[in-house]
Amino acid sequence: MAIRHSTTTRAEDRDRTALHGPQKEASKVDFPKQLRPLEALEKLTNLKKLAIYKLVKFQAKDDELLLSAIEHLSSCSLKFLAIDDNFTGFLDSSLSSSQAPPEHLYTLELSGIAWDRLHNLEKLTLFLTSLTTDTLVTLSGLPELFSLIFSLNEDEPKDISNVLKIVHKNTLESGGKILVTDGGFTKLRLLLFTAPALPPLSFLEGAMPKLQRLELRFRIIECVYGLENLPSLQQVFMTFSSQAPEDAKEKVSQIKGQASKIRKDNAPDISVRRRIAAEIGNLKLRAQHVSERRTRYGVENLQGNNGGGGSGLGVGANAPRDRLAPLPRLIGTMEPVGMDADISELQKWFSNGKDGTQQLRYLAIVGFGGLGKTTLAMALYRELGDEFDCRAFVLASQKFHLPTVLRSLVKQFHEKQADAPEDALHGIEGWGDETLKRKLLEQLKSKRYHILIDDIWSVSAWENIRDSLPKSDKGSCVVVTTRFNSVAEACRRQQGHVHKLKQLDPESSRNLFLQIISANDLCPNRHINASIIMRICGGLPLAIVVVAGLIARVAQIINHCYKNLPPDLKTCLLYLSTFPKGRNISRKHLIRRWIAEGFITEEHGKTAEEVAEDNLNELIGRNLIKPINNSSNGKVKSCQIHDMVLQYIVSKSSDENFITVIGGHWQTPFPSYKVLDLDGCKDLSHPHQLKKICNMYQLKYLGLRRTDIDKIPKNIGRLEYLEVLDIRETNVRKLPTSFAKLQRMTHLLAGNKSKRTALKLTEEITKVVALQTLSGIEISGSSTLEEDREQSPDMAIRNSTPTRAEERDNTALHGPHKEDSKADFPKQLRSLEALEKLINLKKLAIYKLVKFQAKDYELLLSAIEHLSSCSLKFLAIDDSFTGFLDRSLSSSQAPPEHLYTLELSGMLSEVPGWIDRLHNLEKLTLSLTSLKTDTLAVLSSLPELFSLTFSLHAEDNYSNALKIMHKNTLESGGTIFVLDEGFEKLKLLRFAAPVLPSLSFLEGAMPQLQRLELRFRMVDYMYGLENLSKLHQVFLTVSSQAPEDTRAKTSQIKRLASMIQRANNSPNPSVVIDEYNELAKQ
């Protein structure tokens, strides 16, 4: 191809066209390919952003073409222009002399001098070679300039020495200092210099009056003068190279000292950082060794004296602060405020669909963030659930992923599908879109379904979901919530209904505000200027809830609230930015992670767990965190952080280098050597993966819940700092012997309660005496040893073992046994006997007892009695119908009187005779086999009982259990009666079993009961709901295999509740009916 060595400019082309007419298009075949796109660049008239990273081998004609294109594009749509001319001279020789500069830009990044005619410019990046006092004077006249950056990357230019000579020459021409004079820069907030060597800078009085942040990144620096002349300065960040000479480090200290002399009420925060992560790691390791030495030699932490000086902490920084009162313990959620008209209108819309057309219908609820769209949609979802055959809820969100949405729907419908095989969803994580769509079609065929899709951000996301759902002719309904009218209109085009949610009216706003205040046990009549608050909130429910929470403690908005948080609460709140939007965060999970990260320590006689609980309650009380679910003891079980608060703390965390934000939507913390949470990961089955993890020696928290692992590697013993190991819902059944080395372990969480699988109790576990939580274990009895003896005849096995009492007697007679005499003691019995050594245990949950005999009963009972006299507060035992509960525990002479929670599952024909002595008991779960009128009469005397549950699994000895239940009902006169006395603090009552007996509540029974839950396949009937004066909610969860008469009785119960509502002119009690798949394993 012939390549011309020169090309005409646009002006010459126009002249030629005027003389000879337009050239034919085909004549461009001989036009150099490189120049054709350069000339054609100006055709991109819709360009808003143009970023040129490199110019290669440019000549004069190339400069002219590029300048012409930029001028033309700037007259069209261009708002962002970035050019790195790669030292070709384009900026100096061409762009700087432009007669038609890009006046409409908002952002300009150059390595040349800018123009003072850019009146819209907000962000400007220039090459450091352009930095002179005159340059700053010119730039000071830019009226909208918000951010100004001068940069020089020492890795980019080939001849760095020449560049530094230019910088030095500019400094000399400016009088030896780069001066920032007074006047101008009226909106500048950020000033950044980054280069290997920075010239001296001097800020004169009145310079940059709004500057808040100054950043300096360098290897060598002269000095910075006049920081005291920057009245709005809040932060100075100095980041210097690890290769910086000593004099540069001294000048950093001088700058820091200069800042400390500024009067305290105007002093900026000075942050100094090295650009080398390894040094930070070394410092952490050294700090850890220092801490260990302090502990070893008994050195206590010095308390800051009250005289000031020395420490950077203010007076009283370590003093106990006034803690908020515990949160009011609530059952369920508050009903929406100010949405009665919306709910009524949409209920009619649902009713019209029920009585009219049977085609699939769509409803879009639209409104801006925080207006209550999800609250309204969920209220309808709960209220109308029993009118549909099945229903599901899914969050779409900004980071929309169709397979994730479809997979969630399939899983939810599978759980409620009758006769669904357990392995029907095997491999679902790998299913494609079409497979998921076919499965949905199969699940929803011939069914009237209700699907709620929350927070759709785009029309394309809505269309993808809509096209994936089967077209029902049974009157099904799809409800979506969105912030965008375009999504709502797309829904309307499909004959959908659009409901625009409005702000709350003043009266409803006031009611919501007072409801939040009252929930915090504050007098709603106290002097609060609610009218001003309502006007500021503008009828936005989220704003009202947040402000009301703040008024209850500190009357400021989110930003002010954060600034007034104590340092430890700030850290705890910022840590929540590591959880993605919409994630339900487990209370216990969060507390353990806070502790593992080192954010929480023991203080003022409280354990770390208690301090963390206080912190969480305070953040919830301020409405910075919202509770989602409550556990059966009334405490918050899981929580969320609202997306607006999340955006704030993500930004704050990023500013303070607490986290790194990746991808704009997902938040990931800096690599932590203390916490590794892999909950739900499905790629850990290869042993090599876990072995690598076990080399992370600083780990304190290792979460492997819901992963596909089945074995823990032997080298886990290397994790000597590990405090929490979570292997729940995995296939791990036994721990390696090296587990005994983990002497800092405090929480071992294992097993799967719903599937009744557990971790075997071994002698290695009982050697970890620091354990406070041991949950999900299986204890094998001595009869399993007989099988072992048959397989291994050489093993010496003792047929019996003395109890603790017998051992004490033997010791008195013959002296202590030698330790090595236990060598022939069966391992299973050694671990059972050694269980009592775990004297720090606060929670013990036994999921399974296997092949127990009389001597095993004695050992286990002895261990429980001893642990109960130490620290035990939570005890759960499923005796697997071995008879331990009836034969041993019930006859204990030293019952666990200090328990707060007790769960007894399996064969329990009578409640233990000592149960009325548990005066601290708040939560009690018993086997349904113990339910009779006399049982309830005994339990009614427990003064602190908050939650009472009767349950039965239909897996073991079901026929025998039914016989006992039938016998109990007959002994109670055919109906289980709840008498009119006692249960002074009971708020929650639950029954869960395939078959429930007839229940009757007498007048005056359970005066504080708020929530009643029944889960069953068959139920006799329930009488006396009208006698429960405080009852708010009745939840009826019916098996998918329930017969028709059961469903009829369920409807009768709901009608009864409606009659009570009308008679009392009250919304209580509300009845929610749901369905579960009895055969599906949770």
Steps between C-alpha positions, in 0.01 A plus 500: 500500500629845408527711816508873463749672725274796552134569520290808456334679784124546527535860375693390190237233429224760512691725254553210259131409515406858414724492187450147365184369670477207741738211450365152450506277807703240318787741468580438868636156426849643479454712818724372782303276737647669810384843384154393388374426857671814632318713243172314559515546879298821473202304368433367854278798575326330794822450696476619860826347625827474307811359670821472295767307685777514239613693189761317288739656247297816443601764246364845424225375269386253767484779759276703266260210436466413868455865603233545234314192624513612865375849412211355301402245768520769770240700311267195512460283815848460651509542882807293598839528327820324607821505294844359572717624211788265588739794472429542126443874551136503395380678813756780485521548123134453403238465772626794708462730197147387411270780387190296586569349844259243653305746715220259602721239669436378853823297523835565337816292548810633320873538532488861371365837612122539509286797391315739728189485280389157626223631723336156555818312587472307830797261489841576351808276476826650369855378449733624773718675242228766468512589870604861551370786711358657181318176415327501837404864459339414165317198639373692804249674275317177409167552679385134531835328559453239775806273460851590379774241443862542392662164421816342372539123495869419511439178304344675198747748341813350354720793603395578856807716560397749228152520648638572847722771348185668361335479843814651661512780238134583563569519873791740450288720271238511778757634748610169651149412622171422331271761653124456543381858521187639659185528291325254273453123537162577659372142470819292511475216755783260397862577405730209410870492407662170399858471369841359595611848610273785608608865496448724807142622534380808684137590575456873558232637732158480334608227255251226404238592763291183454781244471421199721750235394866524395680189373875474441659187348877509456845359556668838554336819629633846577243639741142624530438842653186679607270213599364732767369726222256232378194561722287204376777238486389175665746235375859487380608167349873450447596178322875458457712229342673237709816612321468859624824644645530597865473874434165445325376313807619789720302745286192283538544536877541875460175526304324291762642722774387809312145363495507430873570871567181604326235583758322183606153592383631525143764229499486263201547126530853414382530151353841368398526175302773299332441345162613156609256243639771267630608759756144516634495123534833505686375766737188294576714195572732700726200645684366151556833381645513807727146425619594140577807611695288747701260220588784261584666747738175620653518858369160669514374759248571852622190709558507848353533750782255779536758764490532511124823500308683208364215310346309604198182377660263744658422498869283209593545317174511171685237586755178303497239675292132502580353197329153508360233295668447158339274505198133423564459132424249478218335211324432545126515832319307826527226548244551772234397851604314733266449238230144396577363662183772339286439157651123533462530608136736216409293243688212593270730455202590151622132421562404611146755254365353224713147559376573619145766420242712192555800606294835581661491855641777744586520768769782756521546706818717799411659773714840634597733335753384487862134566418376160622447301180637178649307554824173533307572204273595276794184600691291382203718192465429399860132599497401319180728199515226243563308608188766349272619144452862605544707815529862618501700815564829594332729805496616616155710808599735711292745215445241290317584141408217299340623148596524607865142630498362188327697269728355670807144463366551131418635428848213679675232325297674164552479536879121530479443242227317187615681170447809675364794257502799603708749484212282686249724805518831315494758709314273806478797734544619396156165519320467742208217744431296263284521214751384731778212630287385146422513412869291808586246399236482153650457634856234760416298302249127521582571715810392848603824660613609830653856624435647816654812639329658779701716789372518467121738757351457467124245419231725226363513331842119513522456360148745215569310401815158540336596282203634231737172452688234257378182660364238388749123498435410453867500863610865510602667828592851645470577806716811711440643796689720754323637852525471560128193611306639335186477159668147574622394609150646181352283310745194709402553412133431138592152598625658545843388733775733775627466627856697816571588523866483847647663657803323466832256775591584710809271302731642162395854638521433612857348162593802313363734734683320454834482124447879480471546726802260289708670176395818635661318546832512879474200716585343616171369815671843629587592837351593420137428741217353229278367743238850616407624141487208395280564789263868405468416133440249590229276200561783251427453198732869411509595854601230502771616167642867604502431844648263357761767253607750781524256721696465215747877531559675775304293737282711502185491354151706196392823691448475679833402176668812329367724783615354478850547124529769381743810364319418133560147544362637680194725205429217251547273699267765540229560123508144452374612653169664163424156339462324538161172685461194303606695239701332371816774514762483252787536664842720224641703483179566875507590505869753219458660674203525830690679321782731308266599824324601644836235775506351381831669433831381427851424810704351596835420145606330407172616225264592582141172342384297720734683815388444406133132438574477849655665652193257325265200606709618859501543507121153347460359747751637786291332344195830479316437124484152357458393169659355248254417193709462439871596173662263318730655665806406843367851607406593614151596194294608673179529854375563704189644839422288725278658571164517876566685449829715237324599749230603746769717259698656353183605852401621574852688167519668569168600853611652362820670206321287254697390309188569487128204539264522269200280531192290782637227275639676240716691572814806297593721562805874524489652152532446395862717243667248462782162425339430267208131436436431264207133437578336326203813453285478186286861467382670375816458125459863452392717445811771725357275806542449451873867420557587841357248665731658324796824685423337835580648496848338821625141380444261549789173429318455227238149468355438193281125475545299357207816407309557163331782384730488161675834502679716742696876466419745398769696824472210697653704469819726774361224759545597563861309831517172355369205589722196414286454201268162479324443174310121491523307343212811326363583129477773515764429229757833479686790733579869401475708440813691825437184691598613465861776756428245778449502617860359845418185353343186638663221411254466168312184494288415180315222270382170556323206518739227459239665192346611374843861450399774580748872507578632212709619598847864389527759523773683768297201734527483461878864610527416848370405637842442858376184393313194709582274364224486134399208459263385217273674197650424129501589287804549127453429261784684192615292257291683630194818385672381140504491515122850647499621223731365233265687664213818554709522215759840617625355826630454500876153640582363541849135398521410773743635823633444662839297816532657820631367422848650147489833638382510743791434209740770286339746789517430539871568127561788424266642836392493646151531273195801545280427693185641229276249252639250651260688369202269201478188711567270504194536824300126562485467472877816701559353788302165469677666501840732790401205713387472639851846657465356766268416723796482815285212365292206740478316316223478124449283361219486121461324404176531124531553219753599164349457157663499617862499265800461555874866585562489755214195666659690540827808651336301749292278601793807548720662723234185712458460545876862610533489741201173647628674590825764690300410724204229317303213725393367317191429128487345312207466121491336278240515154658397329172239300697778318692318571829764732652253781569247283681737262675784731606462872449153515654631341821802728538574601859699809385290656224635781279339784694694784329391429143349769278415259217400133519409276205399136558407296192426130460308277740379709794184366653510735803670833557784469752382550858766765557399724209307742723831586670643662182420856605724657231362298209388718207471255211370144531454235230347163593400187315130497419478165678505692830204727411199479731302735717703415812824576314376849411393557859855421620665719236270794573695572818831571322542874569725598203366268229477697175473228234346152522517239221364146474636304203527149360693365200315235302810286453564278805243290687220707355227245578608473866509880527145524362379248757651704783349822363158336470529372858597848625202658323260249655649565846437870439132439429525485118638855470823660616395796717707812562388618845433855615813556706877535462704555182544864603774574241425250223490674159541209257331158494581243228383151412668302219406141424324292234193470725387757756245431776204724580601818685286725717600834656291586806412858585802676649750249357847621390427872551812624312496256204561689173568228245363148453659266243359163391675271248314178418356251254190432709343706776195433716389855582593807698264674740514822698703730276277783620636442853856595398476875558848596365509261203628677184578222253400141434721309255356179359749300290322205337660197339459465124364151582233625737153349441201715405345501848821646640492778241135565588590532870780739407251722318267485802781624726561793265129586495496488880787747512313732262194491727718591800648792301154636420374451855798684651527756218869407482738362236607227742537211481610470137521148355768401249467165323796339325589157366805274534618186326513241775725268298757762404802524727573854594 
